[in-house]
Amino acid sequence: MINADNKLKKFDSFKVGFSLGIVAPVIIFFGYYKLNYDFIKFNSFVEDAFMKSIFAPLLSLCVIINLGIFYLFYWKYFNLAARGVIGATIVYAIMIFIVKLFF
């Protein structure tokens, strides 16, 4: 058991958490598009989301996956990776704030 924990400790870095925190919501966003709006082009979907003012709420929902990732890292005592996920979530929060403010 100790060997397995030592091998996993290499994932305890800010870069890993930040990268996962940035990529996971994007994957959820594309998955939502593929499951529900595959019949239209992606550009049209994004433009329509901006026109209907649902892009920011939709992006907010996609970022919820970071909560699960954060708790997984926190539960495994990967504190640096958990900080990275929090950092990525803050970046998304700033992005959502800008979209809500200007669009």
C-alpha positions as CSV (number, residue, x, y, z in Angstrom):
1,M,0.0,0.0,0.0
2,I,2.8,2.4,0.8
3,N,4.4,1.8,-2.6
4,A,1.2,2.7,-4.4
5,D,0.9,5.9,-2.4
6,N,4.4,6.9,-3.3
7,K,3.8,6.3,-7.0
8,L,0.7,8.4,-6.9
9,K,2.4,11.3,-5.0
10,K,4.0,12.4,-8.3
11,F,0.5,13.7,-9.2
12,D,0.6,16.1,-6.2
13,S,1.6,19.2,-8.0
14,F,0.0,22.5,-8.8
15,K,0.5,22.0,-12.5
16,V,-1.5,18.7,-12.5
17,G,-4.4,20.1,-10.5
18,F,-4.5,23.3,-12.6
19,S,-4.4,21.4,-15.9
20,L,-7.1,19.0,-14.8
21,G,-9.2,21.9,-13.5
22,I,-9.0,23.7,-16.9
23,V,-9.5,20.7,-19.1
24,A,-12.3,18.9,-17.3
25,P,-15.0,21.6,-17.7
26,V,-14.0,21.9,-21.4
27,I,-14.6,18.2,-21.8
28,I,-18.0,18.5,-20.1
29,F,-18.9,21.4,-22.3
30,F,-18.1,19.5,-25.5
31,G,-19.9,16.4,-24.1
32,Y,-23.0,18.5,-23.5
33,Y,-22.9,19.8,-27.0
34,K,-22.4,16.4,-28.5
35,L,-25.3,14.9,-26.5
36,N,-27.8,17.6,-27.0
37,Y,-26.9,19.7,-30.0
38,D,-24.9,17.5,-32.4
39,F,-27.3,18.4,-35.3
40,I,-25.9,21.9,-35.5
41,K,-22.3,23.2,-36.0
42,F,-20.3,23.9,-32.9
43,N,-19.8,27.6,-33.9
44,S,-23.6,28.0,-34.3
45,F,-24.1,26.4,-30.9
46,V,-21.7,28.9,-29.2
47,E,-23.2,31.9,-31.0
48,D,-26.7,30.8,-30.1
49,A,-25.6,30.4,-26.4
50,F,-24.2,33.9,-26.4
51,M,-27.3,35.4,-28.1
52,K,-29.6,33.7,-25.6
53,S,-27.4,34.7,-22.7
54,I,-27.0,31.1,-21.6
55,F,-23.3,30.8,-22.2
56,A,-22.2,31.9,-18.7
57,P,-24.7,29.7,-16.8
58,L,-23.8,26.8,-19.0
59,L,-20.1,27.3,-18.4
60,S,-20.9,27.6,-14.6
61,L,-22.5,24.3,-14.7
62,C,-19.6,22.7,-16.5
63,V,-17.2,24.0,-13.8
64,I,-19.0,22.0,-11.1
65,I,-16.9,19.0,-12.1
66,N,-14.0,20.8,-10.4
67,L,-15.7,20.3,-7.1
68,G,-15.5,16.5,-7.4
69,I,-11.9,16.7,-8.6
70,F,-11.0,19.0,-5.7
71,Y,-12.5,16.6,-3.2
72,L,-10.8,13.6,-4.7
73,F,-7.4,15.4,-4.4
74,Y,-8.2,16.6,-1.0
75,W,-9.3,13.2,0.2
76,K,-6.0,11.7,-1.1
77,Y,-4.0,14.4,0.7
78,F,-2.8,15.8,-2.7
79,N,-2.9,19.4,-1.3
80,L,-0.9,21.0,-4.1
81,A,-3.1,19.5,-6.8
82,A,-6.2,20.6,-4.9
83,R,-4.8,24.1,-4.9
84,G,-4.3,23.9,-8.6
85,V,-7.9,22.9,-9.1
86,I,-9.0,25.9,-7.0
87,G,-6.7,28.1,-9.1
88,A,-8.3,26.9,-12.3
89,T,-11.8,27.4,-10.8
90,I,-10.9,31.0,-10.0
91,V,-9.8,31.5,-13.6
92,Y,-13.1,30.2,-14.8
93,A,-14.9,32.4,-12.3
94,I,-13.2,35.5,-13.6
95,M,-14.0,34.4,-17.2
96,I,-17.7,33.9,-16.3
97,F,-17.8,37.3,-14.6
98,I,-16.3,39.0,-17.7
99,V,-18.8,37.2,-20.0
100,K,-21.7,38.2,-17.7
101,L,-20.5,41.8,-17.5
102,F,-19.8,42.5,-21.2
103,F,-22.0,40.1,-23.2
